[in-house]
Amino acid sequence: MYGCSFDCVYCYINGSKYAKKTNSYYVKSNACNLVYNKLKKLARNHERAFLNFGSASDPYMEIEKELELTREILKIFLRFKYPVHIITKSDLILRDTDILKKINDAAILPDDLKGLKSKVCVTFSFSTVDDDLASLVEPNAPLPSQRLKAMSTLANEGFHVGVALMPILPYINDDLESLENFIKVFRKNNAAYLIPGALSLFGSSEISSRIKYYNFVKSNFPEILDDVKTLFYNREYPSNKYQNNLYRKVVRICKKQGIKTAMI
């Protein structure tokens, strides 16, 4: 699918080539055929790799309960014995635990990753662990508390599970205390790794991520609006100094709490 119904206010696809806006999406009805034909060719040529699932569109949007498109694609991955990395904001992934277990048993790892214990990796995406804040910035996504439970469950099933802490929200939860709380919570819920990321803002139209995010800040955190605008200053990313300081803080806390800052 293109687009995403979770409608996160910070999402980079707002106003991009991927979708006009994040509360709309387009279903690729021939996705299963495309995946089948591609994997059949790759398998015939003995080309092995981890297949990444979930980027500009979450594979477990609400409509997936009805379509079961992601589930059918996972069955194709299983048929051709490909390992998978899934990125999601949803606990709906628990529905497919049966197929993920079969993939974990049957998939063939690429030669450079033969040492991995799990052939299924699941990265849960968070911008906050606070349900109230999440209801503002990720209005249609499952709550962080639901994701945390799903993460812990999948880790206990033996999958390699971690976190994409992206984006960390400037002047809202990028301070040391908030970051320490993030990592403590993730560690408690069995995250094996954490990949941090700063906020990015694109475009200038009313549906762009920049304007959408500025409007969110203006409505909910008006006292930091000027600081946020200064931080970006018409750039798509915060300054290198800000990003480097942010990453250093996260790495230091992760090291202290025993979480890796890389998947492998």
Salt bridges, closest charged atoms under 4 A:
ASP7 OD1 - LYS212 NZ 2.56
GLU62 OE2 - LYS65 NZ 3.11
GLU64 OE2 - ARG95 NH2 2.73
GLU72 OE2 - LYS75 NZ 3.15
ASP96 OD1 - ARG71 NH1 2.75
ASP96 OD1 - ARG95 NE 2.86
ASP98 OD2 - ARG71 NH2 2.78
ASP111 OD1 - LYS114 NZ 3.99
GLU138 OE1 - ARG147 NH2 2.63
GLU157 OE1 - LYS101 NZ 3.11
